[in-house]
């Protein structure tokens, strides 16, 4: 009996030890390795990945088939006016002039040759002085990749579709829009980066109006960069065609008004105007300049409250770059001498700068002072011999 009891106790001890081992073992086995997916990452890391994917600037040409506008490659350089090319004028005592609303950069213009700098003595007096400037800095970023948007139009009357007219296949491995088509969550998260990175380019006002009517307002608010080219109608030969010129100007004013109303997050506006009037006259009374000033002055002159400045959450003033071009500044244009060619390029740029300053709240007299001084002082003899704008 004693041996049987000892044997029974040994069996119970073995069973209790085995039971304890079985109970402790599943606690270790339940800790399984969980595979992390992209959506399991924190939102901050996903935003960094989205920003990296859309880091390179892309230029999206929405009207690649528009050939009525003068091509940029055919125009002589240095017709653009932007804040990076100008200093804010200062008074003789060192104070900033009365044009406080200008966002002109304090860095001087960068080019290879000496230039004329405007020094404002008082409100009505200004003198020009020749100053030397530094060498141009090399570009820090490569040229943006260009994408041409060509909508496919199917011919309904054709019995069979022509294979040559079929839209080209999308290259999804290198496509810009491949990421936003992954799933709904990634689509909603990457959509702001998708619209904020590209520079949307339009060569016609009708294409811009169709684009603004197609996209919903919340997507239009993501757009940060816009470039629009406008070709003026010119002077009609037949007086009965004045109605078409007025219609052309109304379409431009409507496009600028709709863009200013819907593109609430816009940070950069590049406007290229090709003037076709003969004779060419530069003044703030031209229709395209009035429409541009009326539409975008509020965005250019907006200011942030101290709280928005501290939190960096308020909208900054709109940055504007303007170019005024015409047949006078086309490469290879027949000119009596090279001095006249350089003078016309400078006058086109100075008038573009005058319009840009007008957008930032400058008075018409102050905005045109540099243009008038260069035309009637620096190029006085040329303006007496040749018709200059």
ABEGO torsion letter per residue (X at the ends): XAAAAAAAAAAAAAAAAAAAAAAAAAAAAABBBBBBBAAABBAAAAAAAAAAAAABBBBBBABAABAABBBAAABBBGABBBAAABBBBBBAAGBBBABAABABBABBBBBABBBBBBBBABAABBBBBBBBBBBBBBBABBBBBBBBBBBBBBBAABABBBAAABBBBBBAAABAAAAAAABAAAAAAAAAAAAAABBBBBABAAAAAAAAAABBAAAAAABABBBBBBBBAEBBABAAAAAAAAAAAAAAAAAAAAAAAABAABABBBBBBBBABOBBBBBAABAAAAAAAAAAAAAAABBBBAAAAAAGABBBBBBBBBBBBBAAABBGBBBABAAAAAAAAAAAAAAAAAAAAAAAGBBAAAAAAAAAAAAAAAAAAAAAABBBX
